[in-house]
């Protein structure tokens, strides 16, 4: 295990930094940002992923309803390491096998992808469900993780009252039989309405890139299953148990440095002050960086260079 543990920072003393963000630096690549899309056979299907650079692995994990496209500007701006960002199974350009798309299904396919690439001593960077999958993978593979950075991630089960008020009725509807299918499968609500509303900087080209993998009702099933997996009010029980398990690891893993990156709340922000305070009190070796820039829930879309600069400076502070 490399890196040194740090004393957790409290919400009363968050750190800010003035590291130069710098311009986006496109380089030759499929989407003009330098990364190349590849595909790997995994458990009878395929995992697509973008890759950039060489050296120690840094893995970027997206959430719902995005893909590795979320990290297109973050990866080059980090500026070091072998940067990899998979499309979760059923999402982006990855295969869409006939599975349940449970948290366990996603974790199993992600495990196989890590193993196929032989990734060890990994720095994980997670957003939304990608953060939860990063915590889960690290908790089950503690000897293979170097550190974890996360933003707007699922960190613990919540009561309905803890969940941000603006999203309660939305998620109640999604979790209702029949209503959720109409919203997510028929209307494609998360991508057509939700994503633009919570990532205001999206161009039409980027919206098209996110929409392209989901042309049919059946192809949108992973989006519905992810939304229904949100651990609210004790349900679904299997996801609550999984989140509680990695929560115990987060509290005990003082040997693994962690970075929480927050912004001034923008559209759809999921984290509340209470959630951030909980992280400060319950996650070992946690460094908290709070930025004054505004970002909605999809922070890597709204502030990619700031996300990259925070990750880059945090890694430098660890001597990586």
N, C-alpha and C positions, 0 to 999 in steps of 0.2 A: 504494500500500500504506500503510495507516494502522497506528498502534501502533508501539511500540518493542520491540526484542528485549531479553530479560532473560538474565542469566547463569544457566545451568542450576543447579538446586539439587541437592545430593547427598542420598542417603538418610540420611546422618549428621546432616543439618541440615534436616529438614522443617519446614515452617511450620504453626503452628496459628493459628486466629483466633477471635475472640469476637464476631463480628458478630451482632447480634440476628437470631434466626431468625424470630420472629413467628408468629402463627397463620395457618392457611389462610384465604384470603379469597375465598370463593366469590362469583361474580357471575352475572348471568343468562347462561345458555348451555345447550347441549344436555345436558351432564352436571353442571351446577351449579358448574363451575369457571371459567366465563367464556369458554372457547374455543368456537368454532363449527366444526362439521365441514363441509368442502367437498369437491368432487370435480372432478378435472381430466382431460380426455381425454389419454392418453399412449400412443403407439406401438400404437394399435389397442385399448387397454384403458383402464383408469382408475386414477388414484392418488387415494385419499382422504387428506385431511389436515385437521388442526385448526389454527385460526389465532386469534390473540389480539393486540391492540395494533397500534401503528403505529410507524414509524421504521425504524432500521437492522435488517436481518434477522438473526434468531437461529434456527438450524435445529436441531431436536432429532431425533436418529435412534435408533430402538429396535433391538433385536436379536431373537433367537429364544428363546422362542416368543411374544413380546409384540407390541404394536402401539403406536400413538401414545397409547393409554390409559395407558401407562407414565408419560407426562409430564404427566398431567392436573393434578397438584398442584404440579409444578415450574414449569410455564409461568407461572401467575399470580403465584407467589411471586418469580420473577425480577424482575417489576415494571417492565420497560422493553422497548422495541424491538418490532418486528414479529415475534412468536414463531410459528413454524410447525413442525408435527410431522407428517410424512407416515407413512402406513401403507405399508410396503414392498410391492412388487408381490406379489400372492398372499397377503398377510397383512392382518389386520384387515378393514376395509371396502373395501380396494382390490380391483380386478378379479383374477380368477384365470385368466389366459390359458393356453393349452396350450404352455408353454415348459419348459425344463429346470430353471429356478430355480437356475442356477449363480451364482457371485459376479458373473461378467460380465453375466448377465441382470439381476441386481439393480442393478448399477452403471449399465447402459445406461438402464433405466427411470428411475432416480434422476436421471441426467444430463438426460433429457428433461423431467422435472418442474422441476428448477432452471431450465432454459432457458425453459420455458413461462411461468414466473413472473418471469423476468428478474432473478434474484437475483444480486447482486454484493456484494462487501465483506462477506462473510457470516461470522458467528461460528457455528461448528459445535459441538454438544454431543452426544457419542455414548456409548452403552452397548453392551457386547457386540459383536455384528456391526455395530451402528450406528457404533461407534468405528472399526472397520476400514473401513467405507464412507466415513466422514468423512475418514480419512487418505487413502484412495484418491482421492476426489474432489478433495481439496486438492492432492495431488501432481500430478494431471493438470490442475488449474485454479489454478495458484499465484497468478495475478493477481486471483483472485476471492475469496480467503479472507483474513479479518482475523485470526482466531485459532481455536484448537481446545481445547475442554475435554473430558475423557473420564474414565470410571470403569468398572472391570471390563471392559475392552475387549480385543479380540484385537490385540496389538501386534507379534507376531513369530511365525514358525513355531517349533514346539516338538518336541523329542524326546518319546517316550512317558514317559521318566523325568522330564522337566521338568514334565509335566502333573500337576496335583494328584492325589494317590493316590486320593482318594475318587471321582474321575470316570473313572479309567482303564478299569476294567472296563465301565462304562456305555458309554463311547464305543467301546470295542472291539466290544461287542455291536451298537451302532447301525451301525457300519461293516461288519458281517458280513451278507452277502446272506441274505435270508430272515428273519433275526433282527431286523434293523433295521426291516423292513417290518411285522413283527408288532407290535413295540413302538410304533412311531411312527404307523403308519397304522391298524392295527386297535385297539390299546389306547389310542392318543392319550396316551402316557406322559409326554411333556414337559409337557403342559397339565394332565392329571388328577393326576399325582403329582409331577413335577419342579418345576413352578412353585410350588405351595403349600409344598413342602419347602424352597425357597430364597428365599421371600418370605413370611415368617411373618405379616406384617401384613395379608394379603389378606382382604377381606370376601367373603362369599358373592356379593354383587352384583358385585364386581370379578372374581371367578373366572368368573362367568357372562359378563361382558363379554369376557373373553379367550377363552372357549370358543365363544361364539356363531358366530364366522366359520368354524368348522371342523366342520360337522355330518356330513360324509361322509369316507370313506376317501380319496377323490380330493382333497378340499379340503385334506388334511393333508400333501400332497406337499411344499410349501415347507418345512415343519418338518423333515421327514426330510432333504431336500437340504441345508439349512443345517447340520444336525448332522453330516452326512457331509462337509461342507466344512471342518470344523475341521482346520487344518494341523498334523498330527501325524505324526511319523516320515517326513517328506518327501512325504506324500500328503494330498490330491490335488495333483499337480504344478502345475496351473494356478493354484490358490489360493496355494500356496507362492511361486510366481513373483510373483504380484500383491502379496502381503504383503512380500516382499523388496524389491520396487520402491518401495512407499510407505515402507518402512523407510529406504531410501537418502534419500528426500526428508525424512523426519523428522530424520535426522541432519544434513542440510545446510541446513535452512530456519531459520536463526537470525533471520530477519526476521519470522517468524510466532510470536507468543507462544502458549504451550501450557500447559494446566493439567491436572495429574493429581490426582484426588481419591480418597483411600483412607480406609477405615474399619477399625475393629477387626473382624477376620474373624468372619463369622457363617456360617449354613448355605450350603453350596455356593459359597463364595468361590473365585473362579478365580485371582486374583492371589496369587502367593507372594512372600516377601521377595526371592527371587532375581530374579523378574520385575520388581519395583519397582526394584531396584538396576540392572538392565539398562536400564530406562527412563531413570534418572538419568544413566547413562553414555553413552547412545546417542541421546537425543532432544534436539535443540538448543532453546534458549530455553524450557526446561521449568521450570515452577514446581510444586512438590509440596506438597500440603496433606494432612496425615494427621489424621483425626479420631478421637476416643476413643469416639464412639458405635458401637454394634455394627450391622453391616449384612450381610446375606447377599449373594449374587451380584446380586440385583436391587436395587441401592442406591437408585434413584429410587422404588421401592415402599416400602422400609423407612425411608428418611431423606429424603423429598422436600424438606422445608424446608431441611435442611442442605445438600443438593445445590444448591438454588436460591441460598442465601446465599453459598456458595462461588463460584458462577459470577458472582453479582452483585458481590461484592467484588473478584474477579479483574478483571472488566471495568472497574470503577471505578479500580482500580490502573493500568490501561492508559490511562486518560483517555477511555474510551468512554462 
